[in-house]
Amino acid sequence: MPKLIICMREGYSLSSLRADIIAGLTVAIVALPLAMALAIASGATPDKGLITAVIAGFLISALGGSRFQIGGPTGAFVVVVFNVIATHGYSGLVLATLMAGLILIIAGLARLGSLVKYIPETVVTGFTAGIAVIIFTSQIADILGLTLAQHTGGFIGTLEDIRASLGTVSTASIIVSFAALTLIVLVRRFRPKWPAFLIAVTMASLVAWTLALPVETIGSKFGGITSALPMPELPQVTLARLHELLPSALTIAFLAGVESLLSAVVADGMTGRRHRSDCELIAQGIANMGSALFGGLPATGAIARTATNVRTGARTPLAGMFHAVFVLAFMMFLAPLANYIPLASLAAVLVVVAWNMSEADKVRHLLRAPFEERIILLVTLALTVLVDLTVAIEVGVVMAALAFMHRMSKAVAVTNDGEDDDPDAIPFTGTVPATDQRLALSENTEVFKLRGPLFFGAATRLDEALNRAGPTPAVFILRMREVPLIDATGVGALAHFVDRCEARGTRVIVSAVQEQPRAILEKMGLAKRLEFADTYTGATIRARNLSPVTNTSAGGSEKPKRSHSVAG
């Protein structure tokens, strides 16, 4: 259920309406220059960013699972959108965004919203820092006022294009961009509540127009922006087109899901509220499909705009909906003024966006992490910059998973464990003292203690333990109290262990099996080949019945017992 409905059921007062209108207007002022700048950086026209802020921003707030989420175009999409447009044209981007929206809806219905917490911070920080580098690089031409002879694309290609065009540097553009950047920094430093981006862009536009500076503007490059929303339109859809755009759609869906849920978490941390992650994914999916139908860009939750929404006193999702309405009002009534905005001033805005995205402090912090995590961070960042965002995410996630499994498997070892320290080992009744429980085992009984999850990364340890066990015993006891879970490969390894034991005539007893492992063993049919004991004591009693203790009082010498531990 969307948070908007919940908020309305709680009651909505006139003071809440006033707070939401003020917050919506403030966020719209922040969003206006950002939406246009991000659209231009993505290889689209500035009106595409405004359309996205209106359509997607309204739907994300109206249908989402967060009270304070503000949706629209974000820096995370700049790289992938630019590449899709360059490769497949704008119609390809529209279709990829529609597909991404459908993927997000399916993910929300499948309740996959909580999975975002399993994406390692090193991967997220790596590709966002990489995106920041690309955004900054893409703005160098506008900062310097260069007239590029060609647009090769890619990080290396962009640098080559800039180097080849250095003879066309515009002093006026440099002055405008650096003045706007300085103004943004000063406003944020001394008047943090003021809309620094809008102030800088407005002042740059006034100065450039008043002094007739020879700088490129939105009007001179794009012919202005539309003053109305276009009619919805479906792109051409073919199976071949769907197939070639599927990787881009998956990347867009991934970025939209991760960014929006991270933004919702930030809002929760600022307000003490809790968002609904699955509802948020569904809203993101619908919003992206809506944006695509109106010719907009991919959208997601914008962390900075959401934080601004919270700080300016928003009460309900209506604030985000008002933000979209105010952006639409700008398009309808003030669009001609955008013609005078210098591209150099928007480049200054994106330089600040890139710096914020880079999260330099977090990168420095993660560079003090363990070696393998530093490698994951740097590889993800490098692949984002030099190769492709999709490849970077795929490689980063796989590397993180492999590193985790490697650490888990290294933590598994087979060691001698002669001490009985399990809480399930209660004293025997009878004449055998609790401290001598090991002596109560027959000479033909072996004990293994398994610790940690029995998953595919550690499955071979059972075979290693069996190989080290020495002469074949009559009974194996597997102590599994400290095994919290087992997967299919773990069951397979255990089945192979049982096969080898059965081939040697050895019985296998498992003790103190937890709920999840026992359910999996029963479901996969291995339980019927095992003997279960609720406690280790019960297992030793059963083992004595299967293989009686050698009578040492009659002069016999009992063979020393061995006990091993598979510890994780």
Secondary structure, 3 states (H helix, E strand, C coil): CCHHHHHHHHCCCHHHHHHHHHHHHHHHHHHHHHHHHHHHHCCCCHHHHHHHHHHHHHHHHHHCCCCCCCEECCHHHHHHHHHHHHHHHHHHHHHHHHHHHHHHHHHHHCCCHHHHHHCCHHHHHHHHHHHHHHHHHHHHHHHHCCCCCCCCCCHHHHHHHHHHCHHHCCHHHHHHHHHHHHHHHHHHHHCCCCCHHHHHHHHHHHHHHHCCCCCCEHHHHHCCCCCCCCCCCCCCCCHHHHHHHHHHHHHHHHHHHHHHHHHHHHHHHHHCCCCCHHHHHHHHHHHHHHHHHCCCCCCEECHHHHHHHHHCCCCCCHHHHHHHHHHHHHHHHCHHHHHHCEHHHHHHHHHHHHHHHHCHHHHHHHCCCCHHHHHHHHHHHHHHHHCCHHHHHHHHHHHHHHHHHHHHHHCCEEEECCCCCCCCCCCCCCCCCHHHHHHHCCCCEEEEEEECCECHHHCHHHHHHHHCCCCCCCEEEEEEEECCCECHHHHHHHHHHHHHHHHCCCEEEEECCCHHHHHHHHHCCCHHHCEEECCHHHHHHHHHHHCCCCCHHHCCCCCCCCEEEEEC
